[in-house]
Amino acid sequence: MNPTPAPPKPMGCVSQVFVWTMITLLSVFTIAVGLFFVTDGLSGRDTLATGPAGTFTAEDKTCGRGGCALKGVFTSDDGTIIRHGVDLRDAVRVRSGAPLPPPIEAVRLDTGADRPTAYTADYSWQWAVVKGVGFAVLGPVSSIALAVGTRRHQARAFAAHGHGHGHGH
């Protein structure tokens, strides 16, 4: 015979505050990440349409699990703009053991960015926007699901301990 499982215990006040704070922070964090990706994607789209064209010369790379990000110098085609410390947004990823690529032509510079960024013509700004919308939508949806689950758990716990229907703690 299977023993009857113990009824859920009601959460204490501190536990409830912690859970609701974490649910709220999850939502805020994912919306912020989503807005970052959307903004980055739209900035890339605008830069590809209107930014000054030139050449990117890689000077350094920072590697992670998804490949390496390049940083270098942008020089406009007419030679009037030279920017150091420029991040490159490119559809092609450099592997950690690979040497720095030769200068890359036909890149466009975002002149209004807080951190200078150059984009190659194959940069997928659409993917950045889709990824951003996904974060901005899935985060709050996950938070709502967690909130509903938490309320159900609280209601069952209060009912199991003779506190009525879980309302009016």
Residue frames relative to the residue before (quaternion, step in Angstrom):
aa qw qx qy qz dx dy dz
M 1.0000 0.0000 0.0000 0.0000 0.00 0.00 0.00
N 0.3731 -0.7247 0.5369 0.2174 3.56 -0.98 0.88
P 0.4108 -0.6948 0.5191 0.2813 3.58 -0.84 0.87
T 0.5281 -0.6146 0.4814 0.3341 3.55 -1.17 0.62
P 0.4454 -0.6938 0.4818 0.2970 3.61 -0.78 0.95
A 0.5464 -0.6078 0.4649 0.3404 3.54 -1.14 0.68
P 0.5071 -0.6378 0.4694 0.3402 3.59 -1.00 0.70
P 0.5855 -0.5824 0.4118 0.3853 3.60 -1.11 0.59
K 0.4089 -0.6956 0.5348 0.2507 3.54 -1.12 0.71
P 0.4935 -0.6414 0.4817 0.3362 3.60 -1.02 0.70
M 0.4775 -0.6562 0.5026 0.2980 3.55 -1.12 0.69
G 0.4760 -0.6433 0.5169 0.3039 3.52 -1.16 0.63
C 0.7089 -0.4662 0.3234 0.4189 3.55 -1.30 0.28
V 0.6631 0.4968 -0.3102 0.4662 3.59 0.92 -0.89
S 0.6383 0.5229 -0.3245 0.4625 3.60 0.98 -0.80
Q 0.6490 0.5167 -0.3186 0.4585 3.58 0.95 -0.84
V 0.6509 0.5055 -0.3173 0.4692 3.58 0.92 -0.89
F 0.6469 0.5191 -0.3170 0.4599 3.58 0.95 -0.86
V 0.6712 0.5000 -0.3019 0.4564 3.60 0.82 -0.99
W 0.7007 0.4576 -0.2831 0.4685 3.61 0.79 -0.94
T 0.6152 0.5283 -0.3497 0.4691 3.60 1.07 -0.62
M 0.6710 0.4940 -0.2990 0.4651 3.58 0.92 -0.88
I 0.6223 0.5265 -0.3408 0.4684 3.60 1.02 -0.74
T 0.6630 0.4970 -0.2978 0.4741 3.59 0.95 -0.89
L 0.6710 0.4987 -0.3027 0.4575 3.60 0.90 -0.90
L 0.5953 0.5551 -0.3608 0.4554 3.61 1.05 -0.70
S 0.6724 0.4979 -0.2917 0.4636 3.55 0.89 -0.95
V 0.6759 0.4918 -0.2940 0.4634 3.59 0.84 -0.97
F 0.6612 0.5204 -0.3067 0.4450 3.58 0.91 -0.93
T 0.7047 0.4585 -0.2853 0.4603 3.60 0.80 -0.93
I 0.6062 0.5236 -0.3611 0.4775 3.59 1.08 -0.58
A 0.6522 0.5136 -0.3172 0.4586 3.61 0.94 -0.86
V 0.6488 0.4977 -0.3168 0.4805 3.60 0.95 -0.86
G 0.6461 0.5274 -0.3144 0.4534 3.57 0.95 -0.86
L 0.6677 0.4921 -0.3010 0.4705 3.58 0.92 -0.88
F 0.6000 0.5499 -0.3594 0.4565 3.60 1.08 -0.67
F 0.6914 0.4741 -0.2864 0.4639 3.60 0.82 -0.98
V 0.6430 0.5112 -0.3298 0.4653 3.60 0.94 -0.83
T 0.6636 0.5032 -0.3047 0.4622 3.58 0.88 -0.94
D 0.6520 0.5113 -0.3129 0.4643 3.58 0.95 -0.87
G 0.6649 0.5058 -0.3057 0.4568 3.59 0.93 -0.85
L 0.6851 0.4715 -0.2869 0.4754 3.58 0.91 -0.90
S 0.6052 0.5374 -0.3508 0.4710 3.57 1.10 -0.65
G 0.6432 0.5192 -0.3140 0.4670 3.59 1.00 -0.82
R 0.6360 0.5269 -0.3256 0.4603 3.57 0.99 -0.85
D 0.6787 0.4869 -0.2885 0.4680 3.59 0.88 -0.95
T 0.6497 0.5212 -0.3160 0.4543 3.58 0.98 -0.84
L 0.6507 0.5157 -0.3208 0.4558 3.58 0.96 -0.83
A 0.6843 0.4784 -0.2825 0.4723 3.59 1.13 -0.61
T 0.8548 0.1787 -0.0381 0.4857 3.61 0.87 -0.89
G 0.5340 0.6626 -0.4079 0.3309 3.62 1.18 -0.29
P 0.5878 -0.5700 0.4263 0.3846 3.58 -1.17 0.50
A 0.3790 -0.7289 0.5321 0.2049 3.57 -1.00 0.91
G 0.1958 0.7826 -0.5756 0.1338 3.52 -1.16 0.65
T 0.5752 -0.5666 0.4754 0.3494 3.49 -1.34 -0.49
F 0.2224 -0.7483 0.6124 0.1244 3.55 -1.07 0.83
T 0.0938 -0.7763 0.6224 0.0344 3.55 -0.87 1.02
A 0.3430 -0.7644 0.5147 0.1822 3.55 -0.50 1.24
E 0.1296 -0.7924 0.5936 0.0542 3.55 -1.05 0.90
D 0.8014 0.0701 0.0104 0.5939 3.57 1.16 -0.61
K 0.1045 -0.7760 0.6151 0.0931 3.55 -1.25 0.40
T 0.1871 -0.7396 0.6384 0.1020 3.52 -1.18 0.74
C 0.1641 -0.8378 0.5183 0.0495 3.55 -0.55 1.17
G 0.0398 -0.7617 0.6467 0.0013 3.50 -1.22 0.75
R 0.7817 -0.3285 0.2339 0.4756 3.56 -1.24 -0.35
G 0.7453 0.4264 -0.2295 0.4582 3.60 0.99 -0.77
G 0.7205 -0.3430 0.2467 0.5499 3.59 1.23 0.15
C 0.5721 -0.6016 0.4446 0.3363 3.54 -1.28 -0.30
A 0.3063 -0.7081 0.6074 0.1893 3.52 -1.17 0.75
L 0.2883 -0.7783 0.5388 0.1444 3.56 -0.95 0.90
K 0.0917 -0.7433 0.6610 0.0465 3.50 -1.23 0.73
G 0.1987 0.8015 -0.5418 0.1569 3.55 -0.95 0.82
V 0.6413 -0.5067 0.4252 0.3889 3.52 -1.28 -0.60
F 0.1969 -0.7421 0.6300 0.1170 3.54 -1.04 0.89
T 0.0261 -0.7665 0.6417 0.0029 3.57 -0.99 0.93
S 0.3980 -0.7305 0.5001 0.2404 3.56 -0.63 1.11
D 0.6609 -0.5345 0.3619 0.3829 3.54 -1.22 0.55
D 0.7282 0.4017 -0.2449 0.4984 3.60 1.03 -0.71
G 0.5259 -0.6835 0.3822 0.3319 3.61 1.28 0.08
T 0.5313 0.6595 -0.4041 0.3457 3.62 1.23 -0.01
I 0.7528 0.2937 -0.1851 0.5593 3.61 1.18 -0.43
I 0.0672 0.7495 -0.6554 0.0643 3.54 -0.85 1.05
R 0.0009 0.8029 -0.5934 0.0578 3.59 -0.60 1.19
H 0.2276 -0.7539 0.6054 0.1157 3.53 -0.95 0.97
G 0.7891 0.3257 -0.2345 0.4649 3.57 -1.24 0.44
V 0.3510 0.7521 -0.4769 0.2892 3.56 1.16 0.66
D 0.3198 -0.7151 0.5897 0.1965 3.59 -0.98 0.91
L 0.2671 -0.7597 0.5712 0.1589 3.58 -1.04 0.77
R 0.1441 -0.7372 0.6548 0.0836 3.54 -1.00 0.95
D 0.1181 0.7936 -0.5701 0.1769 3.51 -0.50 1.30
A 0.5105 -0.6416 0.4710 0.3253 3.58 -1.11 0.59
V 0.6738 0.4589 -0.2854 0.5040 3.60 1.19 -0.47
R 0.2207 -0.7735 0.5826 0.1167 3.58 -0.89 0.96
V 0.3503 -0.7119 0.5728 0.2056 3.56 -1.06 0.82
R 0.4071 -0.7054 0.5236 0.2500 3.60 -0.95 0.86
S 0.6454 -0.5694 0.3508 0.3689 3.55 -1.16 0.64
G 0.7296 0.4244 -0.2561 0.4711 3.63 0.97 -0.70
A 0.5538 0.6309 -0.3868 0.3817 3.59 1.24 -0.24
P 0.5132 -0.6238 0.4770 0.3463 3.59 -1.15 0.56
L 0.6380 -0.4916 0.4044 0.4332 3.57 -1.26 0.24
P 0.4877 -0.6755 0.4587 0.3087 3.60 -0.96 0.80
P 0.5840 -0.5374 0.4485 0.4110 3.58 -1.25 0.28
P 0.7065 -0.4315 0.3071 0.4694 3.63 -1.19 0.22
I 0.2734 -0.7619 0.5739 0.1242 3.54 -1.01 0.93
E 0.2414 -0.7911 0.5508 0.1115 3.55 -0.67 1.14
A 0.7964 0.3304 -0.2436 0.4441 3.54 -1.39 0.19
V 0.4053 0.6544 -0.5306 0.3549 3.57 0.87 0.95
R 0.2752 -0.7451 0.5842 0.1668 3.54 -1.25 0.44
L 0.3321 -0.7648 0.5322 0.1467 3.54 -1.03 0.92
D 0.3272 -0.6916 0.6094 0.2079 3.55 -1.04 0.86
T 0.2089 -0.8265 0.5150 0.0893 3.57 -0.24 1.25
G 0.7006 0.4716 -0.2774 0.4580 3.59 1.17 -0.36
A 0.4905 0.6906 -0.4232 0.3215 3.59 1.22 -0.05
D 0.5550 -0.5820 0.4785 0.3525 3.54 -1.22 0.59
R 0.7405 0.1586 -0.1162 0.6426 3.54 1.08 -0.72
P 0.4543 -0.7093 0.4504 0.2960 3.60 -0.60 1.02
T 0.0316 -0.7971 0.6016 -0.0422 3.53 -0.93 1.01
A 0.1583 -0.7584 0.6264 0.0860 3.54 -1.05 0.86
Y 0.1937 -0.7845 0.5844 0.0741 3.57 -1.08 0.81
T 0.3321 -0.7064 0.5833 0.2247 3.55 -1.01 0.83
A 0.6667 -0.5273 0.3495 0.3941 3.57 -1.22 0.46
D 0.7073 0.4480 -0.2721 0.4743 3.62 1.12 -0.55
Y 0.3433 0.7322 -0.5140 0.2860 3.62 1.23 0.25
S 0.2959 -0.7770 0.5366 0.1444 3.58 -0.83 1.04
W 0.1263 -0.8201 0.5559 0.0489 3.56 0.20 1.26
Q 0.5847 0.5882 -0.3715 0.4173 3.60 1.12 -0.61
W 0.6433 0.5235 -0.3229 0.4558 3.59 0.98 -0.84
A 0.6354 0.5234 -0.3324 0.4602 3.60 0.99 -0.79
V 0.6580 0.5002 -0.3103 0.4696 3.60 0.97 -0.82
V 0.6517 0.5075 -0.3173 0.4659 3.60 0.91 -0.89
K 0.6461 0.5153 -0.3102 0.4700 3.58 0.95 -0.90
G 0.6643 0.5122 -0.2989 0.4550 3.59 0.96 -0.85
V 0.6475 0.4959 -0.3155 0.4851 3.58 0.96 -0.85
G 0.6204 0.5509 -0.3385 0.4440 3.59 1.01 -0.78
F 0.6643 0.4838 -0.2997 0.4846 3.58 0.90 -0.91
A 0.6934 0.4996 -0.2856 0.4336 3.58 0.82 -1.01
V 0.7060 0.4258 -0.2662 0.4994 3.61 1.11 -0.56
L 0.7088 0.4832 -0.2812 0.4302 3.60 0.79 -0.98
G 0.5966 0.5774 -0.3653 0.4210 3.59 1.07 -0.62
P 0.7131 0.4201 -0.2721 0.4908 3.62 0.70 -0.95
V 0.6137 0.5312 -0.3605 0.4596 3.63 1.02 -0.68
S 0.6423 0.5042 -0.3170 0.4825 3.60 0.99 -0.81
S 0.6417 0.5260 -0.3206 0.4568 3.58 1.00 -0.82
I 0.6415 0.5097 -0.3223 0.4742 3.58 0.99 -0.81
A 0.6464 0.5112 -0.3211 0.4666 3.60 0.96 -0.85
L 0.6552 0.4950 -0.3128 0.4774 3.59 0.97 -0.80
A 0.6419 0.5233 -0.3255 0.4563 3.60 0.99 -0.80
V 0.6538 0.5001 -0.3139 0.4733 3.59 0.94 -0.88
G 0.6598 0.5063 -0.3050 0.4641 3.58 0.93 -0.87
T 0.6498 0.5120 -0.3106 0.4681 3.57 1.00 -0.81
R 0.6530 0.5016 -0.3178 0.4702 3.60 0.93 -0.84
R 0.6450 0.5123 -0.3284 0.4623 3.59 0.97 -0.79
H 0.6389 0.5196 -0.3197 0.4687 3.55 0.99 -0.87
Q 0.6600 0.5045 -0.3093 0.4629 3.59 0.91 -0.90
A 0.6576 0.5138 -0.3159 0.4514 3.59 0.91 -0.88
R 0.6587 0.4931 -0.3104 0.4761 3.61 0.95 -0.86
A 0.6603 0.5170 -0.3114 0.4469 3.57 0.95 -0.88
F 0.6732 0.4833 -0.3013 0.4717 3.59 0.90 -0.85
A 0.6500 0.5092 -0.3188 0.4654 3.59 0.99 -0.82
A 0.6608 0.5197 -0.3045 0.4478 3.60 0.98 -0.84
H 0.7367 0.3841 -0.2169 0.5125 3.58 1.13 -0.59
G 0.5987 -0.6335 0.3390 0.3541 3.56 1.20 0.52
H 0.4827 0.6682 -0.4383 0.3582 3.58 1.09 0.65
G 0.6607 -0.5027 0.3251 0.4527 3.60 1.06 0.51
H 0.7751 -0.3675 0.2841 0.4282 3.53 -1.11 -0.79
G 0.6373 -0.5547 0.3460 0.4081 3.61 1.12 0.29
H 0.6006 0.5488 -0.3759 0.4436 3.58 1.19 0.22
G 0.8287 0.2582 -0.1728 0.4655 3.53 -1.18 0.48
H 0.0104 -0.8174 0.5755 -0.0222 3.58 0.81 1.00
